[in-house]
Amino acid sequence: MARATDGTSMTENVKKGIVITVAAAAVAVGGYVVYTNVAGGGIPANVRQVMCSETGALFPEEMQPGLGEYPHKNPKTGKNTLYPIEWCFNGECGKKGGTPVILNTQVKQKEPSYCPKCGYVVRFHNVRTDAGE
């Protein structure tokens, strides 16, 4: 068996290298998990996005008891123009990350609701397609 310059066998050095590599990978994965949980990875589960029916501006809204029915008050205009949204991921909208749409049922209008950009029908719990089609 070949010996390294320090007198240990090559297999012992290979084993040490594997242990160090696995330990470093475990530390990296653990650090990533801690970072994503502390730094946040998007919108928390108790926050939904709402959109102003007049300006199209999006706002985060924390869900809590007693908010009442929509529309909610827009913090910038003071008007009750905020509604929950669904995202359109059809056609070009899907390729660009989605387009927010206020469903007609929210504003007490007749269904169906159409995306203002691509014209596709948008439904409650609209499904995101992987290919943006």
N, C-alpha and C positions, 0 to 999 in steps of 0.2 A: 504494500500500500504506500502511496506517495505521502511524503511528509511535508508540511508547510515549514517555513523557516523558523517558526517558534516551537516546533516539535509536536504540534497537534496534527492529527490526520486531516486530510482534505474533507472527509465526510463530516467531521465535527465542525469545521468551518462553514460548510454548506448548511448544516443544521442551524448554526448560529445566525447565518444570513437569512434563512427562511423565517426563523423566530422574530428577528428584528423587523423584517418586511411585513409580516403579519401584524405585529404589534403597532407599527407605524400606520398601517391601513386601518386598524381598529381605532386608533386615536383620531385619525382623519375623519372617519365616518361618525364617530361620537361627537367630534367638534362640529361637524356639519349639522347633525341632529339638534344639538343644543343651540346653535346659531339660528336655525330656521324656527325653532320654538320661541326663542327669546326675541329675535328681531322681527318676527311676524312674517307670514307668507301670504299676504293678501288681506282680504276683508274677513274679519272675525265672523263666526257663525251667527252671532246675535245682531249683526249689522247687515242691512240690505241697502241696495242703491235705489234711490227714487229720482224721478226726473220732473223738472218743471214743465208743465204743459204749454207754457207761453214762450220760454226762452230755450228749452232743450238742455238746460244745465243739469248735471248730475250731482247729487248730494248723498253722502252716507247717512243712514238713519238707523239709530239703535232701536231695536225692537224691545218694547217694554209694555207692561200692562197699562191700560188706560189711554193708549194713543188715540183711540177712536177711529172712525171710518175715514176713508180718503175722500177728498184731498186733504193733505196736511199743509201746514203753513211753511212757506218758503222763507228761510232766514234772511235772504237778500232783499226780497220785494215786500215781504209782509203779507202777501196774498196767499190764499189757500189754493195752490196750484201744483203741489207735489203728489205724484202717483208712483206706485211700484212699477217696475219695468220687467219685460222679458227681452232677451237678446235674440236678434235675427242672425243666424249663422249660415244663411242660404246664399248661394251664388257668390258674388263679389264681397258681400258683407262678411262671409265666413273667412275669406282670404285676408281680410283686413282686421280681423279680431272681433267682429260683431258690431251690430248697430242696436242701440237701445230703442225699444218700442213700448209705448203705453198702450195696453190692450183696450179695445173699445168697451169691453165690459166694465173696466175701471171708471170710464167717463160716462157710463150709462148710455152708450150708443150701440147700435146693432152690429153683431159680428158678421163676417170675420174681420180681423185686424190685418192690415197690410203694412209691410215695411216701407217707410217713406223713401228709402234709397234704392232698393232692388225690386220692390213690388210683390215679393213673396208673402204668402199667408204666414202670420206669426200666431202661435197658440200658447196657452198657459203651459209652463214647463217645456218650452221649445227645446228640441234636441240639438245639440251641437254635433255637426258632422266633422270627421277627421280631415276630410279633403276640402272642406269649405264649399261643398256643393249643395 
